[in-house]
Every structure is written in structure tokens, then in C-alpha cells.
Amino acid sequence: MNLTAFMDRVLEIINQAIQKAPEVLLTFLVGYIVIKVVRAALSGVLGYSRANKAMKGIILSVANIALWVFLLAAVLQQIGLSQISLALSGTVAIGTLAIAVGSSSMVADLVAGVFLAQDTDFNSGDYVKIGDVEGVVERMDARKVRLRDKNGQLHVYPNSFLDKTQWTLVRRKKDDN
């Protein structure tokens, strides 16, 4: 493609964009409103969840980026730049897949946490040995167990690790003697 043909194509795209300006502006305006509504709804739902502030921020950011990319893809599609639009949509799909793969360990931790919480031999306040570390189970949550050793160091273990590892109950918490 020579420079003249390239410039002709660019001018053709600009001309199409100008002709479709009212439609593109309407799409952008409606998309902007939809993004605001979805963000407000998602923020409201997350406000009632038990997720920590950082997790809520991450979820809102990912949703915001995805919504804006989809809006940009829709606008580019209307202008006639469908290949760029498809590339953007593919990027979001790959990013979503990466997040899903990355969250598989989180799901494993959650499932292991449910089973660990049901185990009568592992509770907060118990003195346990995990590998070479002995200490008091300070706290258990959906994803992690926190063990405080005799030197005061805090050891944090993912629940899925404890599900696959041998641990020993040395003694139950003091009020259960």
C-alpha cells in the first residue's frame, strides 16, 4: 500500500466518522450512562459484601476498564473500524481468561476453608504444628489461617495449603481443656 492509498483510506474513515457522528455520539452517550448505572449497581452490591476494600476496588476497576473497552469497541465498530473493535474485544476476553485462571487458587482456598472450618480438630485458639512451625491459631477466614508462633511471628497459610499438608493438634485452646 503506497502513501496515497493509505491517505485515501484514512480520509475515507474520517469521512465515515463525520457522517456517522450523530449515531456515534448517541452510542457514546448511552454507553456512558450504562457504565455509570452498572458501576453504581456494582458498587452498591459490593457495599453489602464482606470483601475487603482492596478487593472491592479491584473488582470495580476491572469492571470499569471492561465496560469502557466494550464502549470503545462499539464506537469503533460504528465508524467502520471493525478489525480494531474485534482486537479490543479479544483483549478483554484474554484478560478475563487470565483473571479466571488466576482466581482458581482463590476458589481452592475458599473450598478448603469451608472444610477446615468444619474440622473439629482445628479451631482458633488451638495450639498446632504445621510443618516445622508450632503456634496458636490466631485467626481463620475464608482464604487463610494465621498462626502465631512462640516468638510472636505471624505465619499465614492459604487454606488450600493446609488441605494438602499434614498438621498436628498439639493442644486445644485453654477453655476446652
ABEGO torsion letter per residue (X at the ends): XBAAAAAAAAAAAAAAAAAAAAAAAAAAAAAAAAAAAAAAAAAAAAAABABBAAAAAAAAAAAAAAAAAAAAAAAAAAAGBAAAAAAAAAAAAAAAAAAAAAAAAAAAAAAAAAAAAABAABBBGBBBBBEABBEBBABBBAABBBBBBAAGBBBBBBAAAAAABBBBBABBBAAAX
